[in-house]
Amino acid sequence: MNKNEKLDIHKKFMQEAYKEAIIARDKDEVPVGAVIVRNCDKVIIARGHNSKEREKNSLLHAEIIAINKASQFLNEWRLSDCSMYVTLEPCPMCAGAIVQARIKDLYIGTFDERTGACGSVVNITQNENFNHWVNVNWMYDTECSELITNFFRTKRGK
């Protein structure tokens, strides 16, 4: 697979995460979406989008939902042959879950300058004191950035 084909596949999976974020937005949730891909065959094995408002549960972030579904699919808590694509930089809770799940690669659509835990505010995913290091890849996706910005502008009436 050449460099352009790799880039195209990463864009394809980020688009799938973006679709999940749109589902969240349409449910009046913070528009964050995630997908988990099994690396050996490049197949999406889990999807998630924020559901904490609807379900009244602060744990129901897109990443946590996707990790739970991937673990059920594989019947395994170690997701070491998996990559996650997420539209917004994970928070500390989600970054910790990503480390705990042993996810190999993390592809992020846009920064979270307030609670980002993959390098923006803190860096949980690449902490030398932990026993697992996640390969973090910033995709700088304009659509992901605009989706979250427009959501909060609308919420704030601006």
N, C-alpha and C positions, 0 to 999 in steps of 0.2 A: 504494500500500500504506500503510495507516494504522499508527500507532504500535503498536497491539495486535497487528496481523498480523505486524509485524516482530519483535516480542517472541516471538510464537508460533513463528515460523520459526527463530529462534535457539535456543529451547528444544528444538525438534524435532531440530536438528542436534547440540545438546549431548547429547540422549538417545541419539543414534546413537554418539557418542563414548563415552558411558557403557556402552553395550552392548559396545563393544570392551574397555573396562576390565574388565567382568565376564568376558569371555573370558580375559583375562590372569590375573585372580584364580583362575579355575577351573583354570588351568595352573600355579598356585602362583608366578606372577610378580607383581611389584608392579603393582597394578591401575590402570594408566594406559591410556587410549584416546584416539585422535585420528581425526578425519575432516577431509578437505579438500574444500571446496565451490567449484565454479567459479561466480563471482559473476554472470556474464552470464545464466545459466539456472537458478541455484540447484540444481544437481545435485551430489551427492557423487561425486567422481571417484577418491577414494582413502581407504583405511582403514588403521589400524595399531593395534597394541597391543604392550606390552612383551613382548620375547622373549629378553632377554639371558641369563636363567638357563638356559632350555631349550637355547638355541643356543650358550651359553658365549661370548658376544660382547658386550662392553660398549657397542658402538655401536647395538645393536638396541633403541632406545627407540621408543615409539609414534610420536613426531613424525618421527623420521628415516625410519622405515619408510613412513609416509604420504607424506612428501616424495618419497621415492624412487619410490613407486608413481605419484604424481601426475605427476612428471616423465616417467616412462615413458608414461603415458596420453596426455599432451599432446605428447610428443616435444620437450620444452622444459625447460630448467632454470629459466627465469624463470616464477614462479607469481604474477605481478603482478595477475592477475585472479582471485585465489583468496583464500579465507578458511580459516583453520584453527580447529577447535573441539577443545579438549583438556581433559581432566578435571582435570589437575593442572598448576600453573604449570611451564613448561619450565625445565630445568636450563641451565647456561651452554652446553653443547654444542648442545643443541636450539635454544636461543634464537639462537645464532650461525647455525645452519643455516636457521632461519626468516628471519633477516635476509638471508643469502646467497641464498635462494630468492626473495627479493623478495615474500614473502607480504604482501598488503595489510592484512588484518584478522585479529587473533588474539582468540579468545574463550576465556576460561579459567574452568574450573569452580571451582577453589579454590586457595588460596595454598600455596606450599611454603616454609615459614619457615626451612628449613635450606639449601636449594640453589636457591631460586627466582631466576631471572635476568630477570624481567620486572617488577621493582619491589620484590619482597620483600627480597631480600638485595642484589642488584645489578640494574641495568637495562640489559641488552644491546640489547633490542628498540627502545629509544628513546634511543639514545646519539647526541648531536649530532655526534660525530666520525665517525660512519659515514655512508655514502652512501645508506642506506635507513632509513626510519623506519616502524615497524609500528604500526598503530592497535591498541592493546591495550584489550580490553573485559572487565571482570571481571563474571562472571555470579553469583558467590556461590551456587553450587548446593549445597544441603544434602546431596543424595544423593552428589555427588562427594566432598565432605568426609568424610562418614560412611564411605564405602567405603574410603578410604585409611586413616582412623583405625582402623576395625574390623579391617582386614587386619593392621596392625602390632600391635594389641592381641592378636590371635589368635597371631601369630608369637612375641610375647614372653610368651605364656601369661598375660596379664592379663585 
